[in-house]
């Protein structure tokens, strides 16, 4: 952050601190006398100004440290969630890099649904769910049964490179979306017309396609990308 930006930021904090202090002092005065009003030279008002500015400056400082990529230090709201240990914040570049590393190293069988995030807005989760963690009501539906069949069909060699096959891949264009509202928030979920066709492949051959969609997402992964863990499962962009 350059000096001019820093100066403007602290100037803004100063005005905000004055407003907060004035509001607090007026409230105190009203509670004591039943009237609003105080002088700029009031020691209580001045003390409130100092305390308000200090609190705002500290909040800004800690927020700027928390919302930074753990690799390069750039501002970021994207989070990568590991099975063991705390989640880590990354800029989009390093998020994709680490995701690809973990994704291609996974050896358990998994269904992978192309994220289709190129035109999505708002916070989203691209998450891995083990079959045991998927709600039964979802598994009993058409899409759930399709995913179970796809997972049980993984065997032999990758259709692209000949490596051992570990993925049933529903690629670009296979996932329609339907708008939903959850707890007052707008989002999307897979529609009911996912085609029954998929490709048996390996994570190495589809990693770049998946990462392309993740990198093109204009929103933030503030709720995180959940990495593979605990056995066979499904990678999908939000699963209710």
N, C-alpha and C positions, 0 to 999 in steps of 0.2 A: 504494500500500500504506500503510495507516494505521500509527500508532505502535505500537499494541498488537499488531498482526499482525507488525510488524518485530521487536518485543521477543521475542515468542514464537518467531519464526523463529531469532533469534540465540541464544536460550536453548537451543533444540533443538540448534543447532550446537555449543554449548558442551558439552552432555552427550555428544554424538556424538564430539567431539574428545577428551574425557576417556576414553571407551571405546576409541578408536583408540590413544591414547597408552598406556593401561594394557596393551593387548594387545601393542603393540610393545615396551614396557619389559619385560614379562614374558617375551617371546620372547628378548630380549637377555640377560636374567638367566639364563634356562634354558640358553642356548647357552654362557654363561660359567661357570656354576656347577653346572648340572644341576638347579637348583631354581627354582621359581616364587616370586615375592614381591619386594616393594620398598616403600619408604616414600613417603608423599605428599610429603615434603620432599626427595626425591631430585632433584638438579639435572638429571639426564638426563630423568627423567619430566616435570619442569616444562617443559624445553625442547621435549620432544615434544608436550606439550599446546599450547604456543604455536604450534608449527609446524603441528600438525594443524588447529587452529582457523583459522589463516591460510589454509591450503590449502583448507579447506572453504568459508570465506567468499569467497575468490576464485572458486572454482568456482561458488558460488551467484550471485555477481555477474555473471560472464560468461554463465552459462546464462540468467539473467533478461534479459540484453541480446540474446542470440541468439534466444530464443524469443519475440520480440515482432513485432507487425505493423509493416512498414516504413512504413506511412502514419500510423497513430494511436498506435502504441506499446503497444497492448493485448497481453496474453499470447496466443500462438497457436502451434499446431503445424501449421497448414495451409501448404502450399507450392505456389507456382505456378512451373512450369518453362518458361522461355523458350528459343527456339531459339538465340538469340545472347545471350551474357552469362550471369552466374550466376543461379540460381533465386532467387526472393524470397519471403519469408514475409509472409503477410497474415492478419488476422483474417477470419472467414468473410464478414462484410459486405463488406470491401474486396476479398477474393478473388473473390467473385461479381461485384462491380462491374468489376474489371479483366478477368475472364474474359469477361464479356459484351461489353466493349469490343473485345477481341481477336477474339472469336468472330464478331461481326457485321461486322468489317472484313475477314474472310478472303474472298477472291474465287475461290479454286480450288474445284473440285468435291470434295465429300466425302460419305461415308455417315455419318449421325449416328444412333447408337443411344441412345435415351432411357436415362439413367443408372440409373433404378429403384433409387435408394439410400435410399428412405424408410424401409426396414426393415432396412438393412444394419448390421453391426457391424464394428468393427476398422478397421485402416488400409486404404485403397483408393486406387487410381490411376484417374482418369478421363483417359484418354490418347488422343492423336492419333497414329496410325501411318500413314506413307505406304505405298502399296501395295508399294513395293520393300522396305520394312522388315518386312512381314508374313511369317512363316514359310511356306515353300512347302507344308508339310503341312497348315497351316490353310487356305490358299487352295484346296487340292485337295478339301477336305471340303465338305459340303453348305452350311454357313454361309458359308464362304469363297467358293464359287461364287455364292451368293446375293448377297453383297456386291459381287462383281465385276459381276454383271448389273445390280444397282441403280446402281452408279457409271456404267456405260455408258449407262444409261437417262436420265440427267440432261440435259435439253435444254428449250428453250422458256422458258415463264414460270412463276413460282411459282403454285401452285394456290390460294394464299390471297390474295396481294396484287397479283400481276401483275408483280413485279420479275423480273429475270433469275433463272432457277432455277439453283442451284448445289448443292443438297442432296437426297439421297435419305434420307428420314426414317422410321425405325422408331420410332413414338411409344409413349406409355404403354401397357402391357399387351402389347406385342409381344415382350418379352424375358423368358423364364423363366430361372431360375437353378438351377444344380446345385452342391452343396457339394463342395469339393475340398480336398486337403491337399498343400501344397507346402513342402518342407523343414521339415516339422513344424508349419507354420502353417496354420490354417484359413482358407479363403476361398471364393469362388464364381467360377463361370465361366458364360458363356452356355450354355444347354442346347441340345439338338439339334432343338428344335421351333419355332424362330423362324418365324413365319408369313412367307410369301413376299410379302405385301403391304407396300407402303411408299408414302409420299407425296412427290412431287417439289415441293420448296418452296425457300425461301431462309433464310439464318441469322437474319434479322431476325424472321421470323414464328414461329420455334420457340425463340428465345433464352430467353424468359421461362419456357417449359415446362422446358427443360433446367436453367435456373438454380434453378427451384423444387425440383427433385429434389436438386441439389447443396446447396442451403441447408437441406434437411430431413435431410440425412445426420447421424446422431448420433455417428459416429466422427470420425476426423481424416484429412485428406489429407496425412499426414506423408511419404508417398512421392510426393506431388505430383499436380497436374493438369498434364498436358503440353499446351501450346498448339499450334495448327496450325503446320506448318512444311514446307518443301521440296516442296510440290506436293500433288496429289490423294491422298486417303487415307480413313481410317476413324476416327471418334471412338467409343470403346467403353470400358466400365468394366472394364479389365484384359483383355489379349489374350495368351494363352500362345503 
